[in-house]
Amino acid sequence: GATTTVSSCATCNPVNTTSKYNAVLPFKAYLKGTADIVPYSDKQMTSPKGEIWATDECTITAVYSNGACEVKYLAGSETKTAYTPLSNFVGNTSASLAQQTVNRQVKTYIRSSTGSTQYGHTDPGDVIYRLGTSGSMTQIFYPTGSGYKLAWVVTGELVEPTYDNRFNPYCPIKGFPCATATFDVYE
């Protein structure tokens, strides 16, 4: 008889969770592109099932070693669970999570354009995780009252003000002297 070897079965090649995103799981996100996608019913991503619309806010609850992520989303009034490549949400999945504290409120967007829908904002003192940039936008994870959101911000908004010590070190405008005055006292 003939012998058949199946090399892509779930028990032969198990797909395990990865810990890279543990600090931010679960997180809410929109697809990074504007096209709808067909997700899968299994984390091996072999059986297409359903559709995630670009307008669906999704919750990513797990990330796997094969690049898949577990996604929860609303289809009508029913919450569905599916699997899709994490790259449908994260622009650079090989980037490390670079931690930063923001010192002001920064608007966040669902996609890499300020023309896309505003998603919310960071608050002063928030610890965010930067993932990578696309043009003038940076993708970040930022905290909310109920977990994290994956969003985009204008990269320049994440830059802390720099100070020129030749001028007043408390002036937040780079290279620009703050108002100082000398008063002559007449008696």
C-alpha positions in Angstrom: 0.0 0.0 0.0 0.8 3.6 -0.5 1.9 5.8 2.5 0.7 9.4 2.7 2.5 11.9 4.9 0.6 15.0 6.0 3.1 17.6 7.1 0.6 20.4 7.8 -1.6 18.8 10.4 -2.3 20.5 13.7 -0.9 17.6 15.8 2.2 17.2 13.7 3.1 20.9 13.7 1.5 22.5 16.7 0.9 26.2 16.7 1.7 27.8 20.1 1.1 31.2 21.5 3.9 33.7 21.4 4.7 36.0 24.3 5.9 39.1 22.4 2.5 40.8 22.7 1.6 39.6 26.2 2.0 43.1 27.7 -0.8 44.5 25.5 -3.2 41.5 25.1 -6.1 41.6 24.6 -6.1 44.8 22.4 -8.6 46.5 20.2 -7.8 47.3 16.6 -9.0 47.9 13.1 -7.6 46.3 10.0 -4.6 48.3 8.8 -6.0 48.4 5.2 -9.3 49.5 3.9 -10.3 46.2 2.2 -12.4 43.5 3.9 -10.7 40.2 4.6 -11.7 36.5 4.8 -10.5 35.0 8.1 -10.0 31.4 9.0 -11.8 29.1 11.4 -8.6 27.5 12.7 -5.3 28.9 13.9 -3.4 27.0 11.3 -5.3 29.2 8.8 -6.4 26.5 6.4 -10.2 26.8 6.4 -11.5 30.2 5.3 -14.7 31.3 7.0 -16.7 34.5 7.2 -15.6 38.0 6.6 -14.1 40.8 8.7 -15.0 44.2 7.3 -12.6 47.1 7.4 -15.1 49.0 9.5 -15.2 46.3 12.2 -13.5 47.1 15.5 -11.8 43.8 16.4 -10.3 42.4 19.7 -7.1 40.4 19.3 -6.9 37.9 22.2 -3.9 35.8 21.2 -0.9 35.8 18.9 0.6 32.5 17.6 4.0 31.3 16.5 2.8 30.9 12.9 1.9 34.6 12.6 -1.8 34.1 13.2 -3.9 35.9 15.7 -7.2 35.1 17.3 -9.8 37.8 16.6 -13.2 38.5 18.1 -15.5 40.8 16.1 -19.2 41.5 15.7 -21.2 40.0 12.9 -24.6 41.6 13.2 -25.3 41.2 16.9 -23.2 38.0 17.3 -19.6 37.9 18.5 -17.5 35.7 16.2 -14.1 34.2 16.8 -11.7 33.7 13.8 -8.0 33.6 12.9 -6.1 35.8 10.5 -2.5 36.9 10.0 -1.5 39.5 12.6 0.0 41.4 9.7 -3.6 42.4 8.8 -3.4 44.6 11.8 0.3 45.3 12.6 2.4 47.1 10.0 5.7 45.5 11.1 5.3 42.2 12.9 9.1 41.8 13.3 9.5 45.1 15.2 10.1 45.0 18.9 7.8 46.9 21.2 9.7 50.1 22.0 8.3 51.6 25.3 7.8 55.3 25.7 6.0 57.6 28.1 4.1 60.4 26.4 3.9 63.8 28.1 0.8 65.1 26.4 -2.5 64.1 24.8 -1.9 62.8 21.3 -4.8 62.0 18.8 -4.9 58.4 17.6 -6.2 57.2 14.2 -7.5 53.8 13.0 -5.2 53.8 10.0 -1.9 55.4 8.9 -3.4 58.7 7.8 -4.8 61.7 9.7 -7.6 61.5 7.1 -8.8 58.2 8.6 -11.2 58.0 11.6 -9.9 59.3 14.9 -9.7 56.4 17.3 -9.1 58.3 20.6 -6.1 59.8 22.2 -3.3 59.1 24.6 -3.2 60.9 27.9 -0.2 62.6 29.5 1.9 60.0 31.4 0.6 57.0 29.3 3.2 54.3 28.7 2.9 53.4 25.0 4.6 50.8 22.8 5.9 52.0 19.4 5.9 49.4 16.6 7.1 51.2 13.5 6.4 54.0 11.0 4.7 54.5 7.7 5.4 57.9 6.2 4.7 60.5 8.8 2.7 58.1 11.1 3.8 55.7 13.8 1.8 52.7 14.9 1.5 52.3 18.7 -0.3 50.4 21.4 -1.7 52.7 24.0 -3.6 52.1 27.2 -7.3 52.7 27.7 -9.4 52.1 30.8 -10.1 48.5 29.6 -6.9 47.4 28.0 -4.9 48.5 25.0 -5.7 49.9 21.5 -3.6 49.5 18.4 -3.6 52.8 16.5 -1.6 55.3 14.5 -0.3 58.7 15.6 1.6 61.5 13.8 5.2 60.7 14.5 6.1 64.3 15.4 3.6 64.2 18.2 5.7 61.5 20.0 8.8 63.6 20.0 9.5 65.3 23.3 10.4 69.0 23.1 14.1 69.6 22.9 15.8 72.5 24.6 18.7 74.7 23.6 20.9 75.4 26.7 22.2 78.5 25.1 18.8 80.0 25.8 16.4 79.6 28.7 16.4 75.8 29.4 12.7 76.0 30.4 11.5 77.3 27.1 9.8 74.5 25.1 10.6 76.0 21.7 13.8 74.7 20.2 16.4 77.3 19.6 14.1 80.2 20.5 14.8 82.3 23.5 11.9 82.6 26.0 10.8 86.1 26.9 13.2 87.7 29.3 13.3 91.3 30.2 15.5 93.7 32.0 13.8 96.5 33.8 15.4 99.7 34.7 14.2 101.0 38.0 13.9 104.8 38.2 13.5 106.5 41.5 
